[in-house]
Amino acid sequence: MKNSKLLGQLALAVAVAVMAACAGHDEIKSDRRASSVDTVTADEERDVPVAGQRPAPATEQSLKDLLATTPMPGDNDKARIAGFRREHMSYEANGMAIAEQTRCCPLAPTEAINRENYAAYDDNPVKLASEHPVSTFSIDVDTGSYSNVRRFLTAGQLPPQDAVRVEELINYFSYDYATPDSLDIPFNVVTELAQTPWNADTMLLHVGLKGFEVSERDRKPSNLVFLVDVSGSMRSPDKLPLLKNALKTLTRHLDERDSVAIAGYAGGAGLILEPTNGADGQRIIDSLDRLTAAGRTNGAAGIHLAYELAQRAYIDGGINRVILATDGDFNVGTVNFEALVDLVKEKRKAGVALTALGFGTGNYNDKLLEQIADAGNGNYAYIDNQREARKVLVEEMTATLQTIAKDVKIQIEFNPAAVAEYRLIGYENRMLRREDFNNDQIDAGEIGAGHTVTALYEITPVGSPAQLNDPLRYGPQIDKSHSISAELALVRLRYKQPDAEHSQLIERPVTRKQLGRMNRDFRFAAAVSAFGQRLRGGEYLNGFELDEIAAFADDARGRDRKGYREEFVAMVEQARMLTESLAQTRGEGHPYHVAN
């Protein structure tokens, strides 16, 4: 009882101290903003706790000392403090007083706080071709969702549904599409049609793009700015240490054609390394080795500085790119999501692209990094281990850095006489209006050298029992003059050359005659799409479960020299075991429902 009463008094006392510290800290932050300091101060370094650090054990005497030096609240403050304490404070019954890290105070948390941020969106719906015959979207070559999902599964957790973007899972893999002969038409277009693995009464339309391959010898010279988050939130081993190793891996594959500058940001932004020739790799690596994490996170200040450095070393006709490496936890300066995206949109007009590399857990801001990369005419990857760093920055270096086509859009017009319904699998945050397709002012996705891009539609033929929507009694009448063997759809693509302002058009008809057996790549892409859909709830999978998906993917692995497809099959198996375990714990009958 004595200790319990003492702890209760302590909690009130600590609450008063914390509130007072917060008030003082807000004044300090205001002063710092007014002074426009661009470097991390010693005070800011002390403000940030080491991840996982715990305070010294609290003895009874130390608790009494704290109570003696902290003014107790009056009656008018008790209700307010009680609410504050419930929101911000916790303590252990054994007498260890633990303060949870708040927005302003350097108190170590009892356990990791999950503040990860993902954009919420619904799956694309089934649409009637007679009402909405045209589907338009921007291509996407990002892969961040795949490695982020892998991180969750490796940790023994199912990912939240909004962390799963199906198109990024599909496009994590390369597919053996025919390569174009020259950069005059920078990518080849493939269309295929087959029975849907999870529904014998529908068909999958497979649209594949293959970018022109550029050898490392023929890669354009690069002007790169490494924009590195060195704030206190980057201290853990899966953040700044992994980040430094990733950028050092890239540095070792640069040469005299290239230039690298390094900017860092925490409470402010600062120049770490002026533009340096890529042949002087050791100097770049030494600069990375000296980076340490401390302070708050003013990402906007870093973005401004990085673009200034890129303009200073701009290579006309070359690769000019900022590589932002961060957990995305911007907490001072410009922190509004829309304002940050607008900032990058404005900066891209100068001809400098932005690639976003995400790191870490707990406070990871996937929503911001994915959208910043899109706004910056770049790509987005999540780096969960050194192998992924090598894949993105070495194996796919030319594809990551050198753009061969920009503002690439796909538009598919379905023939209502042959297609009753369709749905696009994935690309929910890439949808465009119909009129955007011909509008060259509308921004869309970029394709890097050698990139493959894959899109899948599930389509329901006219007369199929799989049709979900009843025909409208008073709707438009379908022209029956077209036979069922006529064109099912017309695929259109628009793209611009990297330095062009006007788009070019490619068209490919899709006919029922193309219906055939899936080749190996088509099967594997379908399996990956099914996995992504299952992780998002599997609304349209018609009972196609994870064990079937794993078997389907395993059969389509083919030549898998680097083991990425084998790893995928293992991920599906891991998800199956986790969902079964979760279902047993909850007493649910259906083992594969994944809740958000």
VENJOVEN-V582887 format. One record per helix or strand. SS is the DSSP state (helix for helix, strand for strand). FROM is the first residue (numbers start at 0). LEN is the number of residues. Records with the same first field share a line. If there is no record, write none. Layout:
# VENJOVEN-V582887
SS: FROM-LEN  FROM-LEN
This chain:
# VENJOVEN-V582887
helix: 1-34  41-6  59-10  74-14  143-11  160-3  165-5  182-3  231-3  236-15  280-9  298-14  336-12  365-10  385-10  396-5  427-3  433-5  511-3  519-16  545-10  563-23
strand: 88-3  96-3  116-1  126-2  133-5  186-10  198-13  221-8  258-7  268-9  318-8  352-6  364-1  379-3  402-12  418-7  430-1  444-4  451-10  486-10  503-8  514-1
